[in-house]
């Protein structure tokens, strides 16, 4: 297991800029769904439980 660097900066009410080792991306939240500029979709089911779809690293 290695170290992971991630930083999330809020850019608006439902928008965030995400910084990581592999670069930057933007995510937009619409209700329980979060859509990333890298093609990942995350659906929040319960607090602490989510389902991710889309491209893997």
N, C-alpha and C positions, 0 to 999 in steps of 0.2 A: 504494500500500500504506500502510495506517495502523497506528497503535499499537493493541494489544489488551491489555485489563486482565483478568486472571483470577487468582483465588486459591483454592486448594483446602485446606480444613482437615479433618483426620481427626476423625471423631466417634465412631469405634468401629473394630473390626477390619476390617469390610468396608463401612463407611459413611463418606461424606464430605459436607461442606457446601461448595458451590461458589459463589464470589462473582464477579460480573462487572459490567460496565457496565449490562447489561440486568436485573440483579437477582440473587436468590439461588435456588439449587436444591439438591436433595439427590440423591445417587447411591448406589446399592447394588450391590456386586460379588458375583456368584455364579459362581464358577469363572472361565472366560474371558469371561463376559458381564457388562457393566455396564449397569444400567437407571437412567435419570435420571427425576426427577419431572417433567421437561418433555416426556417422551415419546420420548426418544432411547435407542436400544439400540446399544451398541458391542460388537463381538465381536473379541477379540484372537486373531489367527491365529498370529503369530510375534512375538518381541520387536521392537518398532518397526513392526509391520505390523498394522493393524486395519481392520475393515469397519464402517461406521456406517449405521444404519437409522433412519428416523423423521423427524420434523419438522425442517425447516431453519429457522434463525433466523427 
